[in-house]
């Protein structure tokens, strides 16, 4: 099941991601998914 998330960006942040997407030919969703996958989690062992 897919989930949606909505959040606000400053004009500068939006312009940054928009420019990056135009340069790379990728969608905003694709870029944000990749960034999320690269996040490291600090899970403590049980």
Phi, psi and omega in degrees: 000134178270147178244157176244150176222138180235135177209163183263146176237153171288165177302320181296316179297317180297317179298322179297310182290324178298314179296317180299316181295320178294320180294323186262349181071023181250160178276161177298318180299317180298315181295315181293322176299317179297317179298319179296318180298331182279350180294137176267139176252149180252064179283133177273138177297145181287000000 
